Amino acid sequence: MIIIRLVGGLGNQMFQYAMASSVARRTGKKLKLDLSWIRQTEKALESDDIYGLGIFSFEERFSSSDEVCSFLPSHKFLIKAWRAANLIIPFPWRRVIEEREMGWHPEVMEIRRSVYFYMGYWQSEKYFSDFAQEIRKDFTFREEIRRSIEERRPIVEKIRKCNAISLHIRRGDYAQNPKLGEIFLSFTMQYYVDAARYIAERVTDPIFFVFSDDIPWVKENLQIPYDVCYIDDNVQTDEKEIGHKSKGYEDMYLMTQCKHNIIANSSFSWWGAWLNDNPDKIVIAPEKWCNGSFNYADIVPEQWVKL
């Protein structure tokens, strides 16, 4: 059995699922999702809208507390001691796996046993590139969700009929939380100007569809000399707001329908670009994903353009 503990917003949950699903496929074991962090967070925030993967078509299997306890004790003190002891166990023999630092950890590809992925974001395509086709199928939006979006949002048809470029600007918690801002406000609006120019030099008559959790701010601060359509008919796409009921995932669906993508340093728009099935797509990502010593060197696929 492979168990993955889900943490974070929709984009983070998708990375965690994709990595663990690939390990399960490689080992021939069942994958189960541990929602303990999500349920605790929902209780703390008085929300029931943190889990986001229910929008997709794959079959969900959830772990029980007994199954999790077969890998890790339930008492907080024992968990702390267990995690410390786990570090001295050679990786091939570990049953509890933690991502101690960001980046690509190739030893994960060698796992052949039942494991519990307790902590990690696993933000690299390298973890699941061998099963990319299967992951894309897993992340197919459920038919009733796709139909609902297309019936209620006529912008879908407009996107499909033109050379649509999604452009995502994430502010939300980056702008509101000083600590997050110090890390993730790592580039200026010039990045988007340069990215739009790069696209316009290669695509005929592009129309830029702008997604953000702060559209009023973007309208005042984004200055590009091209046709622009601001997507302001949906709720926020901030990662912390994503779930079943907020319907922020609808913007991810719209991103997948565009022909090309300009992403933010956001796992949300990363997946909007990755799930875009245009074989000739251009995807532009920021060269500098964040400030500080965090290792995000492996998050941008090699075929994408860094600016």
C-alpha positions in Angstrom: 0.0 0.0 0.0 1.1 3.6 -0.8 -0.4 6.3 1.4 0.1 10.0 0.6 -0.7 12.7 3.2 -2.2 15.6 1.4 -1.3 19.1 2.4 -1.9 22.6 0.9 -4.1 23.8 -1.8 -5.3 22.2 -5.0 -2.0 22.6 -6.9 0.0 21.1 -4.1 -2.4 18.2 -3.7 -2.1 17.5 -7.4 1.7 17.3 -7.2 1.5 15.0 -4.2 -1.1 12.7 -5.9 0.9 12.6 -9.1 4.1 11.5 -7.4 2.5 9.0 -5.1 0.3 7.6 -8.0 3.4 7.0 -10.0 5.1 5.2 -7.2 1.9 3.0 -6.8 1.8 2.3 -10.5 5.5 1.4 -10.5 5.2 -1.0 -7.5 1.8 -2.4 -8.4 0.4 -1.3 -5.0 -2.9 0.5 -4.1 -2.8 4.2 -3.5 -4.7 5.8 -0.7 -5.1 9.4 0.3 -4.6 10.5 3.9 -6.8 13.5 4.6 -5.8 14.0 8.2 -4.0 17.4 7.6 -6.9 18.6 5.5 -9.5 17.7 8.1 -7.5 19.4 10.8 -7.1 22.5 8.7 -10.8 22.6 7.8 -11.7 22.3 11.5 -9.3 25.2 12.4 -10.6 27.4 9.6 -14.2 26.3 10.1 -14.3 25.3 6.5 -15.1 22.1 4.6 -13.5 23.2 1.4 -9.8 22.4 1.5 -9.7 19.0 -0.2 -9.7 19.7 -4.0 -9.1 16.4 -5.9 -12.7 15.4 -6.0 -13.2 17.4 -9.2 -11.2 14.9 -11.1 -12.3 11.6 -12.6 -9.9 9.1 -10.9 -11.2 6.7 -8.3 -10.5 8.1 -4.8 -9.4 5.8 -2.1 -8.9 7.2 1.4 -6.8 5.7 4.2 -8.2 4.8 7.6 -6.5 5.9 10.8 -5.6 2.3 11.5 -3.8 2.1 8.1 -1.9 5.3 8.8 -1.0 4.0 12.4 0.5 0.9 10.9 3.3 3.2 9.6 3.4 6.0 12.1 2.1 6.2 15.7 -0.8 8.5 16.4 0.4 10.3 19.5 2.1 13.7 18.8 5.1 13.0 21.1 5.6 9.5 19.6 5.4 11.0 16.0 8.2 13.5 16.8 10.4 10.7 18.2 9.6 8.4 15.4 10.4 11.0 12.8 13.8 11.7 14.4 14.6 8.0 14.5 13.5 7.6 10.9 16.4 9.8 9.8 19.0 7.3 10.8 17.3 4.5 8.9 18.9 4.0 5.4 16.4 5.2 2.8 15.8 1.8 1.2 14.4 0.5 4.5 12.3 3.5 5.5 8.5 3.0 5.6 7.8 6.7 6.3 9.1 9.1 3.7 9.5 12.9 4.2 10.8 15.5 1.8 13.3 17.3 4.0 14.1 19.9 1.3 12.5 21.0 -2.0 13.8 19.5 -5.2 14.1 16.3 -7.2 14.9 13.2 -5.1 15.7 10.3 -7.5 15.8 7.8 -4.7 12.0 8.0 -4.6 12.0 6.3 -8.0 13.6 3.2 -6.5 10.8 2.6 -3.9 9.4 -0.9 -4.3 7.8 -1.4 -0.9 4.7 -0.1 1.0 5.4 3.4 2.3 3.7 6.4 3.9 4.6 9.7 2.4 4.1 11.8 5.6 5.4 15.2 4.5 6.4 16.8 1.2 5.3 18.8 -1.8 7.2 16.7 -4.5 7.0 19.6 -7.0 8.8 18.1 -10.1 7.5 16.5 -13.2 10.4 14.1 -13.0 8.5 12.1 -10.4 5.7 11.2 -12.8 7.0 11.8 -16.3 7.0 8.0 -16.9 3.3 8.0 -16.3 2.4 11.4 -17.8 -0.4 9.9 -20.0 -2.0 8.2 -17.0 -1.7 11.3 -14.8 -3.4 13.4 -17.5 -6.2 10.9 -17.6 -6.5 10.9 -13.8 -6.7 14.7 -13.9 -9.5 14.8 -16.4 -12.3 17.0 -15.0 -15.4 15.0 -14.2 -18.0 15.2 -16.9 -20.6 17.0 -14.9 -18.1 19.6 -13.7 -16.9 20.2 -17.3 -20.4 20.5 -18.6 -21.4 22.9 -15.8 -18.5 25.2 -16.6 -19.1 25.2 -20.3 -22.9 25.9 -19.9 -22.4 28.7 -17.4 -19.3 30.4 -18.7 -19.5 31.5 -22.4 -15.9 32.6 -22.2 -15.0 28.9 -22.8 -16.2 29.2 -26.4 -14.3 32.5 -26.9 -11.1 30.9 -25.7 -11.4 28.0 -28.0 -12.0 30.1 -31.1 -8.9 32.3 -30.8 -5.2 32.1 -30.1 -5.8 32.3 -26.4 -3.0 32.8 -23.9 -3.6 32.3 -20.2 -1.7 34.8 -18.0 -1.8 34.1 -14.3 -0.9 36.7 -11.7 -1.0 35.4 -8.1 -1.2 37.9 -5.3 -3.6 36.9 -2.5 -1.5 35.4 0.3 1.7 36.4 -1.3 0.7 40.1 -1.1 -1.1 39.8 2.3 1.4 37.7 4.2 4.7 39.6 4.6 6.7 36.3 5.3 5.3 34.7 2.1 5.8 37.9 0.2 9.5 38.0 1.1 9.9 34.5 -0.4 7.5 34.4 -3.4 7.2 38.0 -4.6 10.4 37.2 -6.5 9.9 39.0 -9.8 8.3 42.2 -11.0 5.5 42.9 -13.6 8.2 43.2 -16.2 8.2 39.4 -16.3 4.7 39.5 -17.7 5.6 42.3 -20.2 8.6 40.2 -21.5 6.5 37.0 -21.5 3.7 38.6 -23.5 6.2 40.1 -26.0 7.8 36.6 -26.4 4.4 35.1 -27.2 3.3 37.9 -29.5 6.5 37.5 -31.6 5.6 33.9 -32.2 1.8 33.7 -32.2 -0.6 35.4 -34.7 -3.3 37.7 -33.2 -2.9 36.5 -29.6 -5.5 37.4 -27.0 -4.3 37.3 -23.4 -6.8 35.9 -20.8 -5.7 37.2 -17.4 -6.4 35.2 -14.3 -5.8 36.5 -10.8 -7.0 36.6 -7.2 -6.8 40.4 -7.4 -8.1 41.5 -10.8 -8.6 45.2 -9.7 -4.9 45.5 -8.8 -3.9 43.7 -12.1 -6.0 46.1 -14.2 -4.1 49.0 -12.7 -0.6 47.5 -12.9 -0.5 45.2 -16.0 0.5 47.1 -19.0 0.9 45.1 -22.2 0.0 46.5 -25.7 -2.1 43.5 -26.8 -5.7 42.4 -26.6 -6.5 41.5 -23.1 -9.6 39.8 -21.5 -9.7 39.8 -17.7 -11.4 36.8 -16.2 -13.4 38.3 -13.4 -16.6 36.3 -13.4 -15.3 33.6 -10.9 -14.2 33.4 -7.3 -10.6 33.7 -6.2 -7.9 31.4 -7.6 -5.7 31.8 -4.6 -4.3 28.4 -3.7 -5.6 28.6 -0.1 -9.2 29.1 -1.4 -9.3 26.2 -3.7 -11.7 23.3 -3.1 -15.0 21.8 -4.2 -17.2 24.7 -3.2 -15.2 27.8 -4.0 -15.1 26.8 -7.7 -11.7 28.3 -8.1 -10.8 25.2 -10.1 -13.0 26.5 -12.9 -10.2 28.9 -13.7 -7.7 26.0 -13.9 -10.1 24.4 -16.4 -10.1 27.6 -18.5 -6.3 27.7 -18.4 -6.2 24.2 -19.9 -8.3 25.3 -22.8 -5.9 28.1 -23.8 -3.4 27.4 -26.6 -0.4 28.8 -24.6 0.3 29.7 -21.0 2.2 32.3 -19.0 2.3 31.1 -15.4 3.1 32.6 -12.1 5.3 31.0 -9.4 2.2 29.0 -8.5 1.4 25.3 -8.6 -2.1 26.3 -9.6 -1.2 27.8 -12.9 1.6 25.2 -13.3 -1.0 22.5 -13.6 -3.2 24.7 -15.8 -0.3 24.8 -18.2 0.7 21.2 -17.8 -2.8 19.9 -18.5 -3.0 22.0 -21.7 -3.0 19.4 -24.4 -1.9 21.6 -27.3 1.1 19.8 -28.7 2.6 23.1 -29.9 2.0 25.1 -26.7 4.4 27.6 -25.4 4.6 27.8 -21.7 6.5 30.6 -20.0 7.6 30.4 -16.3 9.6 32.8 -14.1 13.3 32.1 -14.1 13.4 33.0 -10.4 10.7 31.0 -8.7 11.3 32.4 -5.2 13.8 34.3 -3.0 15.9 32.7 -0.4 17.6 29.3 -0.3 14.6 27.1 -1.3 15.5 24.7 -4.1 12.9 25.0 -6.9 15.4 24.2 -9.7 13.3 21.1 -10.8 9.8 22.6 -10.8 9.9 24.0 -14.4 10.0 21.3 -17.1 12.9 21.5 -19.5 10.7 22.2 -22.5 9.1 25.3 -20.9 10.6 28.8 -21.4 12.1 30.6 -18.4 12.2 34.4 -18.4 
